[in-house]
Amino acid sequence: MPNHYVFIESRDPFESPDTAFVADTAGALRQRGHPVTVFLVQNGVLATRAGARGSHLPGLSRSGVNVLADDFSLRERGIEGGEMSAGIRPVPIDALVDLLIQPGTKAVWH
């Protein structure tokens, strides 16, 4: 069974140009057949809004990457479920803990 990769993105994608690293790497791993999750926390959730210019999230979701967003981070930034791009699921932070303790999981915090 291939490793499951979990990328934890906490940076604002509109102020940190290196956030494309997560999208590029997650997409490449997914193309190679690995299960991949991108978990957005803190300012990483700012790219979840539908129509956010330059957001890589819709493309990741369409390619089969599981895109999750911390519901607390969303609320703290005033982002409601109806404002989010399709394919992004708001979840509690406990979901991240559940992902990280699974055998074969490789985590990258950015």
C-alpha positions, -999 to 999 in steps of 0.1 A, spaced: 0 0 0 14 34 -9 22 60 17 -5 86 25 9 121 23 -6 148 45 4 184 37 -4 209 64 -6 244 50 -7 273 74 6 302 53 -14 328 35 -11 319 -2 -15 355 -13 15 367 8 38 336 7 47 328 -29 63 295 -18 29 280 -10 28 267 -46 53 241 -34 25 223 -15 2 223 -45 29 212 -69 42 184 -47 7 172 -36 -4 171 -72 27 152 -84 24 126 -56 -13 121 -64 -4 116 -101 20 88 -90 -9 71 -73 -4 81 -37 -33 91 -15 -28 128 -6 -45 152 17 -39 189 20 -51 202 54 -55 239 57 -50 257 90 -45 293 102 -40 316 72 -39 287 48 -77 287 47 -77 321 30 -75 303 -4 -107 284 2 -130 311 -10 -146 304 -44 -131 325 -70 -99 333 -50 -75 345 -76 -45 322 -79 -58 295 -56 -45 260 -65 -71 243 -44 -99 237 -70 -74 220 -93 -60 199 -65 -95 188 -55 -103 179 -91 -71 158 -94 -82 136 -65 -63 153 -36 -84 154 -5 -86 191 6 -97 198 42 -99 231 60 -99 236 98 -133 248 107 -120 269 136 -95 287 113 -124 293 88 -146 308 115 -118 330 128 -114 345 93 -151 349 86 -153 322 59 -185 303 58 -192 270 40 -212 286 12 -182 308 3 -158 279 -2 -148 264 -35 -163 230 -44 -144 200 -32 -131 216 0 -145 202 32 -145 220 66 -135 197 94 -125 199 131 -88 199 139 -94 164 153 -95 151 118 -59 161 113 -49 141 144 -68 111 131 -49 114 97 -15 117 113 -18 86 135 -26 63 106 1 38 97 20 48 65 12 85 68 40 110 59 33 145 71 48 178 57 40 210 76 45 242 56 
